Amino acid sequence: MASFKKTFESLKGTSHSAAKGVTDTAVQAAQDAVQQVADSSKETANTAAQEAGKQTQAAIEKAADKATDTIKEFGQKLETK
């Protein structure tokens, strides 16, 4: 009977260890998945910010070119008068 109890306790311990291992693995996998989503979101946000910066720079350059053209035209009109 003592041998049966010892075997049962050993099996119980092994089962508990296996269950804990599965739980730990599942938790780690979930944490990894969350981290990947967070990293992906960060990359997406950085990419969006970079693209917005490029578009803003392009708009500024276009406005500057237009202002330069307008000033040149104004200067030419003044010269003809």
mmJSON file of the N, C-alpha and C atoms, coordinates in Angstrom:
{"data_MODEL":{"atom_site":{
"group_PDB":["ATOM","ATOM","ATOM","ATOM","ATOM","ATOM","ATOM","ATOM","ATOM","ATOM","ATOM","ATOM","ATOM","ATOM","ATOM","ATOM","ATOM","ATOM","ATOM","ATOM","ATOM","ATOM","ATOM","ATOM","ATOM","ATOM","ATOM","ATOM","ATOM","ATOM","ATOM","ATOM","ATOM","ATOM","ATOM","ATOM","ATOM","ATOM","ATOM","ATOM","ATOM","ATOM","ATOM","ATOM","ATOM","ATOM","ATOM","ATOM","ATOM","ATOM","ATOM","ATOM","ATOM","ATOM","ATOM","ATOM","ATOM","ATOM","ATOM","ATOM","ATOM","ATOM","ATOM","ATOM","ATOM","ATOM","ATOM","ATOM","ATOM","ATOM","ATOM","ATOM","ATOM","ATOM","ATOM","ATOM","ATOM","ATOM","ATOM","ATOM","ATOM","ATOM","ATOM","ATOM","ATOM","ATOM","ATOM","ATOM","ATOM","ATOM","ATOM","ATOM","ATOM","ATOM","ATOM","ATOM","ATOM","ATOM","ATOM","ATOM","ATOM","ATOM","ATOM","ATOM","ATOM","ATOM","ATOM","ATOM","ATOM","ATOM","ATOM","ATOM","ATOM","ATOM","ATOM","ATOM","ATOM","ATOM","ATOM","ATOM","ATOM","ATOM","ATOM","ATOM","ATOM","ATOM","ATOM","ATOM","ATOM","ATOM","ATOM","ATOM","ATOM","ATOM","ATOM","ATOM","ATOM","ATOM","ATOM","ATOM","ATOM","ATOM","ATOM","ATOM","ATOM","ATOM","ATOM","ATOM","ATOM","ATOM","ATOM","ATOM","ATOM","ATOM","ATOM","ATOM","ATOM","ATOM","ATOM","ATOM","ATOM","ATOM","ATOM","ATOM","ATOM","ATOM","ATOM","ATOM","ATOM","ATOM","ATOM","ATOM","ATOM","ATOM","ATOM","ATOM","ATOM","ATOM","ATOM","ATOM","ATOM","ATOM","ATOM","ATOM","ATOM","ATOM","ATOM","ATOM","ATOM","ATOM","ATOM","ATOM","ATOM","ATOM","ATOM","ATOM","ATOM","ATOM","ATOM","ATOM","ATOM","ATOM","ATOM","ATOM","ATOM","ATOM","ATOM","ATOM","ATOM","ATOM","ATOM","ATOM","ATOM","ATOM","ATOM","ATOM","ATOM","ATOM","ATOM","ATOM","ATOM","ATOM","ATOM","ATOM","ATOM","ATOM","ATOM","ATOM","ATOM","ATOM","ATOM","ATOM","ATOM","ATOM","ATOM","ATOM","ATOM","ATOM","ATOM","ATOM","ATOM","ATOM","ATOM"],
"id":[1,2,3,4,5,6,7,8,9,10,11,12,13,14,15,16,17,18,19,20,21,22,23,24,25,26,27,28,29,30,31,32,33,34,35,36,37,38,39,40,41,42,43,44,45,46,47,48,49,50,51,52,53,54,55,56,57,58,59,60,61,62,63,64,65,66,67,68,69,70,71,72,73,74,75,76,77,78,79,80,81,82,83,84,85,86,87,88,89,90,91,92,93,94,95,96,97,98,99,100,101,102,103,104,105,106,107,108,109,110,111,112,113,114,115,116,117,118,119,120,121,122,123,124,125,126,127,128,129,130,131,132,133,134,135,136,137,138,139,140,141,142,143,144,145,146,147,148,149,150,151,152,153,154,155,156,157,158,159,160,161,162,163,164,165,166,167,168,169,170,171,172,173,174,175,176,177,178,179,180,181,182,183,184,185,186,187,188,189,190,191,192,193,194,195,196,197,198,199,200,201,202,203,204,205,206,207,208,209,210,211,212,213,214,215,216,217,218,219,220,221,222,223,224,225,226,227,228,229,230,231,232,233,234,235,236,237,238,239,240,241,242,243],
"type_symbol":["N","C","C","N","C","C","N","C","C","N","C","C","N","C","C","N","C","C","N","C","C","N","C","C","N","C","C","N","C","C","N","C","C","N","C","C","N","C","C","N","C","C","N","C","C","N","C","C","N","C","C","N","C","C","N","C","C","N","C","C","N","C","C","N","C","C","N","C","C","N","C","C","N","C","C","N","C","C","N","C","C","N","C","C","N","C","C","N","C","C","N","C","C","N","C","C","N","C","C","N","C","C","N","C","C","N","C","C","N","C","C","N","C","C","N","C","C","N","C","C","N","C","C","N","C","C","N","C","C","N","C","C","N","C","C","N","C","C","N","C","C","N","C","C","N","C","C","N","C","C","N","C","C","N","C","C","N","C","C","N","C","C","N","C","C","N","C","C","N","C","C","N","C","C","N","C","C","N","C","C","N","C","C","N","C","C","N","C","C","N","C","C","N","C","C","N","C","C","N","C","C","N","C","C","N","C","C","N","C","C","N","C","C","N","C","C","N","C","C","N","C","C","N","C","C","N","C","C","N","C","C","N","C","C","N","C","C","N","C","C","N","C","C"],
"label_atom_id":["N","CA","C","N","CA","C","N","CA","C","N","CA","C","N","CA","C","N","CA","C","N","CA","C","N","CA","C","N","CA","C","N","CA","C","N","CA","C","N","CA","C","N","CA","C","N","CA","C","N","CA","C","N","CA","C","N","CA","C","N","CA","C","N","CA","C","N","CA","C","N","CA","C","N","CA","C","N","CA","C","N","CA","C","N","CA","C","N","CA","C","N","CA","C","N","CA","C","N","CA","C","N","CA","C","N","CA","C","N","CA","C","N","CA","C","N","CA","C","N","CA","C","N","CA","C","N","CA","C","N","CA","C","N","CA","C","N","CA","C","N","CA","C","N","CA","C","N","CA","C","N","CA","C","N","CA","C","N","CA","C","N","CA","C","N","CA","C","N","CA","C","N","CA","C","N","CA","C","N","CA","C","N","CA","C","N","CA","C","N","CA","C","N","CA","C","N","CA","C","N","CA","C","N","CA","C","N","CA","C","N","CA","C","N","CA","C","N","CA","C","N","CA","C","N","CA","C","N","CA","C","N","CA","C","N","CA","C","N","CA","C","N","CA","C","N","CA","C","N","CA","C","N","CA","C","N","CA","C","N","CA","C","N","CA","C","N","CA","C","N","CA","C","N","CA","C","N","CA","C","N","CA","C"],
"label_alt_id":[null,null,null,null,null,null,null,null,null,null,null,null,null,null,null,null,null,null,null,null,null,null,null,null,null,null,null,null,null,null,null,null,null,null,null,null,null,null,null,null,null,null,null,null,null,null,null,null,null,null,null,null,null,null,null,null,null,null,null,null,null,null,null,null,null,null,null,null,null,null,null,null,null,null,null,null,null,null,null,null,null,null,null,null,null,null,null,null,null,null,null,null,null,null,null,null,null,null,null,null,null,null,null,null,null,null,null,null,null,null,null,null,null,null,null,null,null,null,null,null,null,null,null,null,null,null,null,null,null,null,null,null,null,null,null,null,null,null,null,null,null,null,null,null,null,null,null,null,null,null,null,null,null,null,null,null,null,null,null,null,null,null,null,null,null,null,null,null,null,null,null,null,null,null,null,null,null,null,null,null,null,null,null,null,null,null,null,null,null,null,null,null,null,null,null,null,null,null,null,null,null,null,null,null,null,null,null,null,null,null,null,null,null,null,null,null,null,null,null,null,null,null,null,null,null,null,null,null,null,null,null,null,null,null,null,null,null,null,null,null,null,null,null],
"label_comp_id":["MET","MET","MET","ALA","ALA","ALA","SER","SER","SER","PHE","PHE","PHE","LYS","LYS","LYS","LYS","LYS","LYS","THR","THR","THR","PHE","PHE","PHE","GLU","GLU","GLU","SER","SER","SER","LEU","LEU","LEU","LYS","LYS","LYS","GLY","GLY","GLY","THR","THR","THR","SER","SER","SER","HIS","HIS","HIS","SER","SER","SER","ALA","ALA","ALA","ALA","ALA","ALA","LYS","LYS","LYS","GLY","GLY","GLY","VAL","VAL","VAL","THR","THR","THR","ASP","ASP","ASP","THR","THR","THR","ALA","ALA","ALA","VAL","VAL","VAL","GLN","GLN","GLN","ALA","ALA","ALA","ALA","ALA","ALA","GLN","GLN","GLN","ASP","ASP","ASP","ALA","ALA","ALA","VAL","VAL","VAL","GLN","GLN","GLN","GLN","GLN","GLN","VAL","VAL","VAL","ALA","ALA","ALA","ASP","ASP","ASP","SER","SER","SER","SER","SER","SER","LYS","LYS","LYS","GLU","GLU","GLU","THR","THR","THR","ALA","ALA","ALA","ASN","ASN","ASN","THR","THR","THR","ALA","ALA","ALA","ALA","ALA","ALA","GLN","GLN","GLN","GLU","GLU","GLU","ALA","ALA","ALA","GLY","GLY","GLY","LYS","LYS","LYS","GLN","GLN","GLN","THR","THR","THR","GLN","GLN","GLN","ALA","ALA","ALA","ALA","ALA","ALA","ILE","ILE","ILE","GLU","GLU","GLU","LYS","LYS","LYS","ALA","ALA","ALA","ALA","ALA","ALA","ASP","ASP","ASP","LYS","LYS","LYS","ALA","ALA","ALA","THR","THR","THR","ASP","ASP","ASP","THR","THR","THR","ILE","ILE","ILE","LYS","LYS","LYS","GLU","GLU","GLU","PHE","PHE","PHE","GLY","GLY","GLY","GLN","GLN","GLN","LYS","LYS","LYS","LEU","LEU","LEU","GLU","GLU","GLU","THR","THR","THR","LYS","LYS","LYS"],
"label_asym_id":["A","A","A","A","A","A","A","A","A","A","A","A","A","A","A","A","A","A","A","A","A","A","A","A","A","A","A","A","A","A","A","A","A","A","A","A","A","A","A","A","A","A","A","A","A","A","A","A","A","A","A","A","A","A","A","A","A","A","A","A","A","A","A","A","A","A","A","A","A","A","A","A","A","A","A","A","A","A","A","A","A","A","A","A","A","A","A","A","A","A","A","A","A","A","A","A","A","A","A","A","A","A","A","A","A","A","A","A","A","A","A","A","A","A","A","A","A","A","A","A","A","A","A","A","A","A","A","A","A","A","A","A","A","A","A","A","A","A","A","A","A","A","A","A","A","A","A","A","A","A","A","A","A","A","A","A","A","A","A","A","A","A","A","A","A","A","A","A","A","A","A","A","A","A","A","A","A","A","A","A","A","A","A","A","A","A","A","A","A","A","A","A","A","A","A","A","A","A","A","A","A","A","A","A","A","A","A","A","A","A","A","A","A","A","A","A","A","A","A","A","A","A","A","A","A","A","A","A","A","A","A","A","A","A","A","A","A","A","A","A","A","A","A"],
"label_entity_id":["1","1","1","1","1","1","1","1","1","1","1","1","1","1","1","1","1","1","1","1","1","1","1","1","1","1","1","1","1","1","1","1","1","1","1","1","1","1","1","1","1","1","1","1","1","1","1","1","1","1","1","1","1","1","1","1","1","1","1","1","1","1","1","1","1","1","1","1","1","1","1","1","1","1","1","1","1","1","1","1","1","1","1","1","1","1","1","1","1","1","1","1","1","1","1","1","1","1","1","1","1","1","1","1","1","1","1","1","1","1","1","1","1","1","1","1","1","1","1","1","1","1","1","1","1","1","1","1","1","1","1","1","1","1","1","1","1","1","1","1","1","1","1","1","1","1","1","1","1","1","1","1","1","1","1","1","1","1","1","1","1","1","1","1","1","1","1","1","1","1","1","1","1","1","1","1","1","1","1","1","1","1","1","1","1","1","1","1","1","1","1","1","1","1","1","1","1","1","1","1","1","1","1","1","1","1","1","1","1","1","1","1","1","1","1","1","1","1","1","1","1","1","1","1","1","1","1","1","1","1","1","1","1","1","1","1","1","1","1","1","1","1","1"],
"label_seq_id":[1,1,1,2,2,2,3,3,3,4,4,4,5,5,5,6,6,6,7,7,7,8,8,8,9,9,9,10,10,10,11,11,11,12,12,12,13,13,13,14,14,14,15,15,15,16,16,16,17,17,17,18,18,18,19,19,19,20,20,20,21,21,21,22,22,22,23,23,23,24,24,24,25,25,25,26,26,26,27,27,27,28,28,28,29,29,29,30,30,30,31,31,31,32,32,32,33,33,33,34,34,34,35,35,35,36,36,36,37,37,37,38,38,38,39,39,39,40,40,40,41,41,41,42,42,42,43,43,43,44,44,44,45,45,45,46,46,46,47,47,47,48,48,48,49,49,49,50,50,50,51,51,51,52,52,52,53,53,53,54,54,54,55,55,55,56,56,56,57,57,57,58,58,58,59,59,59,60,60,60,61,61,61,62,62,62,63,63,63,64,64,64,65,65,65,66,66,66,67,67,67,68,68,68,69,69,69,70,70,70,71,71,71,72,72,72,73,73,73,74,74,74,75,75,75,76,76,76,77,77,77,78,78,78,79,79,79,80,80,80,81,81,81],
"pdbx_PDB_ins_code":[null,null,null,null,null,null,null,null,null,null,null,null,null,null,null,null,null,null,null,null,null,null,null,null,null,null,null,null,null,null,null,null,null,null,null,null,null,null,null,null,null,null,null,null,null,null,null,null,null,null,null,null,null,null,null,null,null,null,null,null,null,null,null,null,null,null,null,null,null,null,null,null,null,null,null,null,null,null,null,null,null,null,null,null,null,null,null,null,null,null,null,null,null,null,null,null,null,null,null,null,null,null,null,null,null,null,null,null,null,null,null,null,null,null,null,null,null,null,null,null,null,null,null,null,null,null,null,null,null,null,null,null,null,null,null,null,null,null,null,null,null,null,null,null,null,null,null,null,null,null,null,null,null,null,null,null,null,null,null,null,null,null,null,null,null,null,null,null,null,null,null,null,null,null,null,null,null,null,null,null,null,null,null,null,null,null,null,null,null,null,null,null,null,null,null,null,null,null,null,null,null,null,null,null,null,null,null,null,null,null,null,null,null,null,null,null,null,null,null,null,null,null,null,null,null,null,null,null,null,null,null,null,null,null,null,null,null,null,null,null,null,null,null],
"Cartn_x":[0.823,0.0,0.864,1.936,2.83,3.456,3.78,4.362,3.365,2.093,1.049,0.884,0.894,0.749,1.941,3.148,4.346,4.282,3.848,3.707,2.653,1.545,0.476,0.968,1.688,2.222,3.226,4.035,5.002,4.289,3.251,2.454,1.773,1.269,0.614,1.616,2.822,3.863,4.258,4.389,4.751,3.654,2.409,1.279,1.239,1.493,1.488,2.61,3.791,4.923,4.628,4.027,3.696,2.666,1.644,0.613,1.218,2.12,2.775,3.614,4.305,5.118,4.269,3.126,2.22,1.705,1.323,0.815,1.891,3.108,4.202,4.482,4.44,4.674,3.57,2.325,1.2,1.296,1.663,1.811,2.931,4.052,5.174,4.787,4.061,3.617,2.692,1.805,0.892,1.67,2.653,3.464,4.245,4.781,5.514,4.595,3.379,2.423,2.076,1.845,1.524,2.7,3.915,5.102,5.252,4.978,5.068,4.053,2.848,1.827,2.266,2.802,3.267,4.398,5.351,6.461,5.956,5.018,4.45,3.727,2.971,2.261,3.24,4.33,5.347,5.972,6.28,6.852,5.87,4.598,3.572,3.467,3.486,3.41,4.633,5.807,7.028,6.985,6.52,6.412,5.425,4.285,3.285,3.852,4.588,5.18,6.212,7.009,8.001,7.321,6.266,5.541,4.894,4.315,3.713,4.78,5.946,7.052,7.469,7.542,7.914,6.871,5.601,4.534,4.526,4.78,4.839,5.993,7.164,8.327,8.038,7.378,7.045,6.087,5.116,4.158,4.866,5.793,6.548,7.379,8.044,8.86,7.998,6.832,5.922,5.453,5.104,4.665,5.797,7.009,8.162,8.42,8.317,8.501,7.443,6.214,5.128,5.357,5.784,6.067,7.2,8.223,9.349,8.882,8.071,7.542,6.706,5.88,5.024,5.871,6.907,7.792,8.506,8.952,9.625,8.668,7.431,6.438,6.165,6.064,5.828,7.0,8.211,9.415,9.461,9.061,9.044,7.999,6.864,5.829,6.311,7.042,7.566,8.597,9.402,10.429,9.816,8.683,8.064,7.345,7.078,6.351,7.24],
"Cartn_y":[-1.196,0.0,1.255,1.24,2.398,2.641,1.549,1.662,2.277,1.887,2.443,3.939,4.296,5.709,6.518,5.931,6.62,6.824,5.808,5.9,6.948,6.927,7.89,9.323,9.543,10.879,11.309,10.37,10.685,11.081,10.316,10.624,11.973,12.236,13.521,14.667,14.491,15.513,15.719,14.602,14.679,15.38,15.026,15.661,17.149,17.5,18.918,19.662,19.043,19.664,19.831,18.802,18.883,19.975,20.041,21.069,22.455,22.598,23.894,24.258,23.25,23.491,23.943,23.293,23.681,25.092,25.388,26.724,27.78,27.492,28.447,28.683,27.612,27.729,28.558,28.309,29.058,30.531,30.807,32.207,32.883,32.189,32.758,33.017,32.089,32.268,33.473,33.626,34.775,36.076,36.078,37.282,37.614,36.583,36.802,37.378,36.845,37.342,38.799,39.128,40.518,41.427,40.978,41.778,41.993,40.941,41.078,42.089,42.053,43.017,44.428,44.567,45.887,46.386,45.502,45.897,46.266,45.478,45.748,47.089,47.346,48.623,49.779,49.583,50.632,50.891,49.801,49.957,50.666,50.282,50.906,52.391,52.715,54.121,54.886,54.276,54.937,55.146,54.142,54.253,55.352,55.388,56.421,57.804,57.919,59.217,59.64,58.683,59.012,59.449,58.747,59.101,60.482,60.737,62.057,63.136,62.859,63.812,64.083,63.026,63.191,64.022,63.724,64.468,65.928,66.158,67.533,68.278,67.618,68.238,68.556,67.626,67.856,69.042,69.137,70.252,71.576,71.573,72.801,73.222,72.245,72.558,73.098,72.497,72.961,74.389,74.647,76.004,77.0,76.592,77.49,77.79,76.766,76.977,77.94,77.745,78.616,80.053,80.197,81.547,82.19,81.406,81.929,82.379,81.573,81.933,83.211,83.296,84.478,85.73,85.619,86.772,87.179,86.171,86.474,87.19,86.676,87.306,88.744,88.951,90.292,91.211,90.664,91.448,91.804,90.882,91.142,92.209,92.166,93.172,94.543,94.604,95.895,96.451,95.569,96.009,96.6,96.051,96.522,97.842,98.224,99.477,100.652],
"Cartn_z":[0.0,0.0,0.0,0.769,0.822,-0.538,-1.232,-2.564,-3.543,-3.439,-4.293,-4.026,-2.726,-2.349,-2.869,-2.758,-3.217,-4.736,-5.463,-6.919,-7.289,-6.56,-6.809,-6.565,-5.469,-5.159,-6.236,-6.695,-7.747,-9.036,-9.383,-10.571,-10.431,-9.237,-8.969,-9.148,-8.619,-8.76,-10.208,-10.925,-12.343,-13.143,-12.852,-13.541,-13.254,-11.99,-11.605,-12.339,-12.384,-13.077,-14.567,-15.162,-16.586,-16.834,-15.984,-16.136,-15.974,-15.0,-14.79,-16.012,-16.568,-17.759,-18.934,-19.125,-20.207,-19.972,-18.738,-18.404,-18.632,-18.155,-18.339,-19.822,-20.605,-22.04,-22.699,-22.304,-22.873,-22.507,-21.26,-20.821,-21.6,-21.762,-22.505,-23.958,-24.559,-25.949,-26.068,-25.097,-25.108,-24.949,-24.042,-23.855,-25.124,-25.77,-27.022,-28.098,-28.171,-29.164,-28.909,-27.648,-27.292,-27.627,-27.337,-27.637,-29.135,-29.926,-31.381,-31.904,-31.352,-31.764,-31.39,-30.17,-29.723,-30.62,-30.931,-31.804,-33.191,-33.696,-35.011,-35.018,-33.946,-33.845,-33.801,-33.058,-32.957,-34.32,-35.05,-36.387,-37.311,-37.223,-38.058,-37.727,-36.442,-36.035,-36.523,-36.415,-36.89,-38.395,-39.114,-40.57,-40.944,-40.246,-40.515,-40.217,-39.124,-38.769,-39.811,-40.272,-41.305,-42.598,-42.97,-44.193,-44.054,-42.888,-42.648,-42.73,-42.19,-42.259,-43.692,-44.501,-45.909,-46.646,-46.386,-47.061,-46.623,-45.343,-44.841,-45.499,-45.581,-46.214,-47.676,-48.369,-49.776,-49.915,-49.004,-49.052,-48.781,-47.843,-47.532,-48.747,-49.368,-50.547,-51.688,-51.876,-52.933,-52.646,-51.381,-51.007,-51.172,-50.812,-50.964,-52.432,-53.275,-54.715,-55.261,-54.837,-55.304,-54.83,-53.565,-53.047,-53.83,-54.13,-54.907,-56.291,-56.94,-58.265,-58.192,-57.149,-56.988,-56.79,-55.996,-55.748,-57.041,-57.798,-59.077,-60.028,-60.109,-60.983,-60.543,-59.254,-58.725,-59.065,-58.915,-59.252,-60.721,-61.577,-63.013,-63.357,-62.68,-62.929,-62.51,-61.414,-60.956,-61.95,-62.519,-63.465,-64.738,-65.175,-66.405,-66.211,-64.99,-64.764,-64.73],
"occupancy":[1.0,1.0,1.0,1.0,1.0,1.0,1.0,1.0,1.0,1.0,1.0,1.0,1.0,1.0,1.0,1.0,1.0,1.0,1.0,1.0,1.0,1.0,1.0,1.0,1.0,1.0,1.0,1.0,1.0,1.0,1.0,1.0,1.0,1.0,1.0,1.0,1.0,1.0,1.0,1.0,1.0,1.0,1.0,1.0,1.0,1.0,1.0,1.0,1.0,1.0,1.0,1.0,1.0,1.0,1.0,1.0,1.0,1.0,1.0,1.0,1.0,1.0,1.0,1.0,1.0,1.0,1.0,1.0,1.0,1.0,1.0,1.0,1.0,1.0,1.0,1.0,1.0,1.0,1.0,1.0,1.0,1.0,1.0,1.0,1.0,1.0,1.0,1.0,1.0,1.0,1.0,1.0,1.0,1.0,1.0,1.0,1.0,1.0,1.0,1.0,1.0,1.0,1.0,1.0,1.0,1.0,1.0,1.0,1.0,1.0,1.0,1.0,1.0,1.0,1.0,1.0,1.0,1.0,1.0,1.0,1.0,1.0,1.0,1.0,1.0,1.0,1.0,1.0,1.0,1.0,1.0,1.0,1.0,1.0,1.0,1.0,1.0,1.0,1.0,1.0,1.0,1.0,1.0,1.0,1.0,1.0,1.0,1.0,1.0,1.0,1.0,1.0,1.0,1.0,1.0,1.0,1.0,1.0,1.0,1.0,1.0,1.0,1.0,1.0,1.0,1.0,1.0,1.0,1.0,1.0,1.0,1.0,1.0,1.0,1.0,1.0,1.0,1.0,1.0,1.0,1.0,1.0,1.0,1.0,1.0,1.0,1.0,1.0,1.0,1.0,1.0,1.0,1.0,1.0,1.0,1.0,1.0,1.0,1.0,1.0,1.0,1.0,1.0,1.0,1.0,1.0,1.0,1.0,1.0,1.0,1.0,1.0,1.0,1.0,1.0,1.0,1.0,1.0,1.0,1.0,1.0,1.0,1.0,1.0,1.0,1.0,1.0,1.0,1.0,1.0,1.0,1.0,1.0,1.0,1.0,1.0,1.0,1.0,1.0,1.0,1.0,1.0,1.0],
"B_iso_or_equiv":[0.0,0.0,0.0,0.0,0.0,0.0,0.0,0.0,0.0,0.0,0.0,0.0,0.0,0.0,0.0,0.0,0.0,0.0,0.0,0.0,0.0,0.0,0.0,0.0,0.0,0.0,0.0,0.0,0.0,0.0,0.0,0.0,0.0,0.0,0.0,0.0,0.0,0.0,0.0,0.0,0.0,0.0,0.0,0.0,0.0,0.0,0.0,0.0,0.0,0.0,0.0,0.0,0.0,0.0,0.0,0.0,0.0,0.0,0.0,0.0,0.0,0.0,0.0,0.0,0.0,0.0,0.0,0.0,0.0,0.0,0.0,0.0,0.0,0.0,0.0,0.0,0.0,0.0,0.0,0.0,0.0,0.0,0.0,0.0,0.0,0.0,0.0,0.0,0.0,0.0,0.0,0.0,0.0,0.0,0.0,0.0,0.0,0.0,0.0,0.0,0.0,0.0,0.0,0.0,0.0,0.0,0.0,0.0,0.0,0.0,0.0,0.0,0.0,0.0,0.0,0.0,0.0,0.0,0.0,0.0,0.0,0.0,0.0,0.0,0.0,0.0,0.0,0.0,0.0,0.0,0.0,0.0,0.0,0.0,0.0,0.0,0.0,0.0,0.0,0.0,0.0,0.0,0.0,0.0,0.0,0.0,0.0,0.0,0.0,0.0,0.0,0.0,0.0,0.0,0.0,0.0,0.0,0.0,0.0,0.0,0.0,0.0,0.0,0.0,0.0,0.0,0.0,0.0,0.0,0.0,0.0,0.0,0.0,0.0,0.0,0.0,0.0,0.0,0.0,0.0,0.0,0.0,0.0,0.0,0.0,0.0,0.0,0.0,0.0,0.0,0.0,0.0,0.0,0.0,0.0,0.0,0.0,0.0,0.0,0.0,0.0,0.0,0.0,0.0,0.0,0.0,0.0,0.0,0.0,0.0,0.0,0.0,0.0,0.0,0.0,0.0,0.0,0.0,0.0,0.0,0.0,0.0,0.0,0.0,0.0,0.0,0.0,0.0,0.0,0.0,0.0,0.0,0.0,0.0,0.0,0.0,0.0,0.0,0.0,0.0,0.0,0.0,0.0],
"pdbx_formal_charge":[null,null,null,null,null,null,null,null,null,null,null,null,null,null,null,null,null,null,null,null,null,null,null,null,null,null,null,null,null,null,null,null,null,null,null,null,null,null,null,null,null,null,null,null,null,null,null,null,null,null,null,null,null,null,null,null,null,null,null,null,null,null,null,null,null,null,null,null,null,null,null,null,null,null,null,null,null,null,null,null,null,null,null,null,null,null,null,null,null,null,null,null,null,null,null,null,null,null,null,null,null,null,null,null,null,null,null,null,null,null,null,null,null,null,null,null,null,null,null,null,null,null,null,null,null,null,null,null,null,null,null,null,null,null,null,null,null,null,null,null,null,null,null,null,null,null,null,null,null,null,null,null,null,null,null,null,null,null,null,null,null,null,null,null,null,null,null,null,null,null,null,null,null,null,null,null,null,null,null,null,null,null,null,null,null,null,null,null,null,null,null,null,null,null,null,null,null,null,null,null,null,null,null,null,null,null,null,null,null,null,null,null,null,null,null,null,null,null,null,null,null,null,null,null,null,null,null,null,null,null,null,null,null,null,null,null,null,null,null,null,null,null,null],
"auth_seq_id":[1,1,1,2,2,2,3,3,3,4,4,4,5,5,5,6,6,6,7,7,7,8,8,8,9,9,9,10,10,10,11,11,11,12,12,12,13,13,13,14,14,14,15,15,15,16,16,16,17,17,17,18,18,18,19,19,19,20,20,20,21,21,21,22,22,22,23,23,23,24,24,24,25,25,25,26,26,26,27,27,27,28,28,28,29,29,29,30,30,30,31,31,31,32,32,32,33,33,33,34,34,34,35,35,35,36,36,36,37,37,37,38,38,38,39,39,39,40,40,40,41,41,41,42,42,42,43,43,43,44,44,44,45,45,45,46,46,46,47,47,47,48,48,48,49,49,49,50,50,50,51,51,51,52,52,52,53,53,53,54,54,54,55,55,55,56,56,56,57,57,57,58,58,58,59,59,59,60,60,60,61,61,61,62,62,62,63,63,63,64,64,64,65,65,65,66,66,66,67,67,67,68,68,68,69,69,69,70,70,70,71,71,71,72,72,72,73,73,73,74,74,74,75,75,75,76,76,76,77,77,77,78,78,78,79,79,79,80,80,80,81,81,81],
"auth_comp_id":["MET","MET","MET","ALA","ALA","ALA","SER","SER","SER","PHE","PHE","PHE","LYS","LYS","LYS","LYS","LYS","LYS","THR","THR","THR","PHE","PHE","PHE","GLU","GLU","GLU","SER","SER","SER","LEU","LEU","LEU","LYS","LYS","LYS","GLY","GLY","GLY","THR","THR","THR","SER","SER","SER","HIS","HIS","HIS","SER","SER","SER","ALA","ALA","ALA","ALA","ALA","ALA","LYS","LYS","LYS","GLY","GLY","GLY","VAL","VAL","VAL","THR","THR","THR","ASP","ASP","ASP","THR","THR","THR","ALA","ALA","ALA","VAL","VAL","VAL","GLN","GLN","GLN","ALA","ALA","ALA","ALA","ALA","ALA","GLN","GLN","GLN","ASP","ASP","ASP","ALA","ALA","ALA","VAL","VAL","VAL","GLN","GLN","GLN","GLN","GLN","GLN","VAL","VAL","VAL","ALA","ALA","ALA","ASP","ASP","ASP","SER","SER","SER","SER","SER","SER","LYS","LYS","LYS","GLU","GLU","GLU","THR","THR","THR","ALA","ALA","ALA","ASN","ASN","ASN","THR","THR","THR","ALA","ALA","ALA","ALA","ALA","ALA","GLN","GLN","GLN","GLU","GLU","GLU","ALA","ALA","ALA","GLY","GLY","GLY","LYS","LYS","LYS","GLN","GLN","GLN","THR","THR","THR","GLN","GLN","GLN","ALA","ALA","ALA","ALA","ALA","ALA","ILE","ILE","ILE","GLU","GLU","GLU","LYS","LYS","LYS","ALA","ALA","ALA","ALA","ALA","ALA","ASP","ASP","ASP","LYS","LYS","LYS","ALA","ALA","ALA","THR","THR","THR","ASP","ASP","ASP","THR","THR","THR","ILE","ILE","ILE","LYS","LYS","LYS","GLU","GLU","GLU","PHE","PHE","PHE","GLY","GLY","GLY","GLN","GLN","GLN","LYS","LYS","LYS","LEU","LEU","LEU","GLU","GLU","GLU","THR","THR","THR","LYS","LYS","LYS"],
"auth_asym_id":["A","A","A","A","A","A","A","A","A","A","A","A","A","A","A","A","A","A","A","A","A","A","A","A","A","A","A","A","A","A","A","A","A","A","A","A","A","A","A","A","A","A","A","A","A","A","A","A","A","A","A","A","A","A","A","A","A","A","A","A","A","A","A","A","A","A","A","A","A","A","A","A","A","A","A","A","A","A","A","A","A","A","A","A","A","A","A","A","A","A","A","A","A","A","A","A","A","A","A","A","A","A","A","A","A","A","A","A","A","A","A","A","A","A","A","A","A","A","A","A","A","A","A","A","A","A","A","A","A","A","A","A","A","A","A","A","A","A","A","A","A","A","A","A","A","A","A","A","A","A","A","A","A","A","A","A","A","A","A","A","A","A","A","A","A","A","A","A","A","A","A","A","A","A","A","A","A","A","A","A","A","A","A","A","A","A","A","A","A","A","A","A","A","A","A","A","A","A","A","A","A","A","A","A","A","A","A","A","A","A","A","A","A","A","A","A","A","A","A","A","A","A","A","A","A","A","A","A","A","A","A","A","A","A","A","A","A","A","A","A","A","A","A"],
"auth_atom_id":["N","CA","C","N","CA","C","N","CA","C","N","CA","C","N","CA","C","N","CA","C","N","CA","C","N","CA","C","N","CA","C","N","CA","C","N","CA","C","N","CA","C","N","CA","C","N","CA","C","N","CA","C","N","CA","C","N","CA","C","N","CA","C","N","CA","C","N","CA","C","N","CA","C","N","CA","C","N","CA","C","N","CA","C","N","CA","C","N","CA","C","N","CA","C","N","CA","C","N","CA","C","N","CA","C","N","CA","C","N","CA","C","N","CA","C","N","CA","C","N","CA","C","N","CA","C","N","CA","C","N","CA","C","N","CA","C","N","CA","C","N","CA","C","N","CA","C","N","CA","C","N","CA","C","N","CA","C","N","CA","C","N","CA","C","N","CA","C","N","CA","C","N","CA","C","N","CA","C","N","CA","C","N","CA","C","N","CA","C","N","CA","C","N","CA","C","N","CA","C","N","CA","C","N","CA","C","N","CA","C","N","CA","C","N","CA","C","N","CA","C","N","CA","C","N","CA","C","N","CA","C","N","CA","C","N","CA","C","N","CA","C","N","CA","C","N","CA","C","N","CA","C","N","CA","C","N","CA","C","N","CA","C","N","CA","C","N","CA","C","N","CA","C","N","CA","C","N","CA","C","N","CA","C"],
"pdbx_PDB_model_num":[1,1,1,1,1,1,1,1,1,1,1,1,1,1,1,1,1,1,1,1,1,1,1,1,1,1,1,1,1,1,1,1,1,1,1,1,1,1,1,1,1,1,1,1,1,1,1,1,1,1,1,1,1,1,1,1,1,1,1,1,1,1,1,1,1,1,1,1,1,1,1,1,1,1,1,1,1,1,1,1,1,1,1,1,1,1,1,1,1,1,1,1,1,1,1,1,1,1,1,1,1,1,1,1,1,1,1,1,1,1,1,1,1,1,1,1,1,1,1,1,1,1,1,1,1,1,1,1,1,1,1,1,1,1,1,1,1,1,1,1,1,1,1,1,1,1,1,1,1,1,1,1,1,1,1,1,1,1,1,1,1,1,1,1,1,1,1,1,1,1,1,1,1,1,1,1,1,1,1,1,1,1,1,1,1,1,1,1,1,1,1,1,1,1,1,1,1,1,1,1,1,1,1,1,1,1,1,1,1,1,1,1,1,1,1,1,1,1,1,1,1,1,1,1,1,1,1,1,1,1,1,1,1,1,1,1,1,1,1,1,1,1,1]
}}}
